[in-house]
């Protein structure tokens, strides 16, 4: 931690910050999907992250792509967030204006609201959290449409699941290129940023320590997904892509990945919908066990 500049000075995130951040994240056991080194690192080009040290606490400052706003992410360290906020408010910072804190859970924010700070919920960034067993087994009537799509896919195509290894990475990158060509990613800033993040994830696959799975359809790789541990009982799925022309393939890759790779976790965090109505409907159709409400605190 001593290699970090003292607040309010910051420096840019680097690849070799992984060991420090992994250690701190393991201590705080995060609930929000943003708080993994993988997420911070692969999105760093479009959503730059900077680090600073406030006593024994690490502060992460991030610029958000969709509105160009800068936020502090939840502080990492042994100090409670209320103590960190109190320290921030008392600092003599010169020209530096402390940005809002983003990503605090409802419970953390309620503690701060009692201290007189303004708190607002950010529904577009709430995380969808599911029971892993629900995603792996799709039980009951409410998942009947998902099981139907999977059955139709498996009856029409010969599909097989494989964990991602070195021989799958190039094919995954090729599928991502094809997917982006269909959607003109270069013309949509959010999709282009995601494209860069996915390529960065595959280029650093072993170093990041993520887990991935693919589905071959008639012996051609047509779907992939990437996830990792978020906390002791929760995994997070960062990316999921499939050939849209293969009906039911998204449902297949989701179910098989949860069954084959994430069985040791009680929950799966499938991240947020960003306020996109189609994405909100799709994520809601998997009936989350609960949502992780994220709040913004104005300091």
C-alpha positions, -999 to 999 in steps of 0.1 A, spaced: 0 0 0 29 23 6 36 26 -31 3 45 -35 3 83 -34 -12 100 -4 -47 114 -9 -57 137 -26 -30 126 -51 -39 96 -74 -21 74 -99 -35 52 -127 -44 16 -121 -16 -9 -132 -16 -46 -138 7 -53 -109 -19 -37 -85 -37 -71 -87 -21 -87 -56 -28 -57 -34 -64 -52 -46 -72 -89 -44 -60 -90 -8 -81 -59 1 -112 -72 -18 -110 -105 0 -111 -87 33 -142 -66 25 -161 -95 8 -178 -71 -17 -214 -74 -28 -213 -52 -59 -201 -65 -92 -177 -37 -99 -154 -47 -70 -131 -73 -86 -97 -65 -100 -109 -81 -133 -137 -56 -137 -115 -26 -128 -87 -37 -151 -106 -48 -183 -128 -17 -184 -99 6 -175 -95 21 -210 -131 33 -212 -137 38 -175 -103 49 -161 -94 39 -125 -70 58 -103 -57 48 -68 -49 67 -37 -41 60 -1 -59 76 29 -41 63 60 -46 26 58 -75 28 33 -72 25 -5 -95 49 -25 -105 40 -60 -116 68 -83 -134 59 -115 -148 78 -144 -181 64 -157 -185 59 -195 -221 66 -200 -222 101 -184 -185 110 -179 -191 114 -142 -163 107 -117 -170 87 -86 -151 72 -56 -159 35 -53 -164 20 -18 -132 24 2 -110 -7 7 -94 -13 41 -102 -19 77 -117 15 84 -155 16 83 -170 36 55 -185 61 80 -151 68 94 -136 72 59 -163 97 49 -158 117 81 -121 119 73 -127 130 37 -151 157 48 -125 171 73 -95 171 49 -81 203 36 -80 194 -1 -72 227 -18 -86 227 -53 -96 190 -52 -133 184 -50 -142 150 -35 -165 133 -60 -196 113 -49 -192 78 -35 -208 53 -58 -217 17 -52 -224 17 -15 -251 -8 -5 -284 4 10 -273 -6 45 -240 14 42 -258 44 28 -284 44 56 -256 47 81 -242 77 63 -276 93 58 -279 96 96 -247 117 94 -264 143 73 -251 134 38 -274 131 8 -280 96 -5 -298 86 -37 -305 51 -50 -292 43 -85 -317 17 -99 -300 14 -133 -270 -1 -115 -286 -25 -91 -271 -60 -94 -292 -90 -101 -283 -119 -78 -296 -154 -83 -294 -187 -65 -269 -208 -84 -292 -238 -81 -320 -219 -98 -298 -210 -128 -283 -245 -130 -316 -264 -126 -343 -240 -138 -369 -255 -115 -406 -251 -115 -432 -235 -138 -416 -200 -139 -386 -214 -157 -406 -235 -181 -400 -211 -210 -362 -213 -204 -363 -251 -204 -383 -251 -236 -358 -229 -254 -329 -252 -242 -348 -283 -253 -354 -269 -287 -318 -259 -291 -305 -293 -280 -329 -311 -303 -319 -291 -333 -281 -289 -327 -253 -310 -314 -240 -290 -284 -212 -296 -260 -197 -276 -231 -160 -271 -226 -141 -251 -200 -120 -224 -216 -84 -233 -222 -56 -219 -245 -72 -235 -276 -105 -218 -270 -93 -182 -266 -88 -174 -303 -121 -188 -313 -138 -168 -285 -122 -136 -299 -134 -145 -334 -169 -150 -321 -167 -116 -304 -156 -100 -336 -185 -116 -355 -210 -105 -328 -197 -70 -329 -199 -69 -367 -236 -78 -365 -242 -49 -341 -219 -23 -354 -200 -20 -321 -177 7 -334 -207 30 -338 -220 24 -302 -197 36 -274 -210 12 -248 -206 -18 -271 -172 -7 -283 -161 -3 -247 -174 -38 -239 -156 -52 -270 -123 -38 -257 -130 -51 -222 -137 -86 -235 -105 -86 -256 -85 -74 -226 -100 -102 -205 -90 -129 -230 -55 -114 -236 -49 -116 -198 -70 -147 -191 -44 -166 -170 -31 -136 -152 -66 -125 -141 -76 -159 -129 -111 -158 -143 -132 -189 -151 -148 -194 -185 -169 -218 -205 -178 -222 -241 -205 -241 -261 -196 -258 -294 -226 -261 -318 -220 -287 -345 -183 -285 -336 -181 -247 -340 -176 -225 -310 -207 -204 -308 -210 -191 -272 -187 -181 -244 -190 -167 -209 -165 -154 -183 -169 -152 -145 -151 -154 -112 -154 -153 -75 -169 -121 -60 -170 -132 -24 -170 -164 -4 -205 -174 -14 -210 -154 -46 -197 -156 -82 -200 -128 -107 -206 -133 -144 -189 -105 -164 -196 -115 -200 -219 -138 -219 -220 -139 -257 -237 -163 -281 -245 -165 -318 -280 -149 -318 -290 -170 -348 -289 -202 -327 -322 -200 -307 -319 -210 -271 -281 -208 -271 -279 -180 -245 -300 -201 -222 -278 -231 -228 -245 -214 -220 -260 -198 -189 -273 -230 -175 -243 -251 -183 -218 -226 -170 -236 -223 -137 -239 -261 -134 -204 -270 -145 -183 -241 -131 -201 -223 -104 -216 -250 -83 -195 -242 -52 -211 -208 -49 -246 -202 -34 -253 -171 -55 -245 -157 -89 -243 -120 -95 -253 -112 -131 -245 -75 -128 -268 -46 -138 -291 -36 -166 -279 0 -170 -315 11 -175 -318 -6 -209 -354 -19 -209 -347 -50 -231 -318 -60 -208 -339 -53 -177 -367 -76 -190 -342 -103 -200 -324 -102 -166 -357 -101 -147 -369 -132 -166 -344 -153 -146 -362 -142 -113 -334 -129 -91 -332 -141 -55 -325 -105 -45 -311 -72 -59 -280 -55 -46 -292 -19 -43 -264 6 -51 -265 41 -38 -247 74 -46 -235 95 -16 -229 132 -22 -199 142 0 
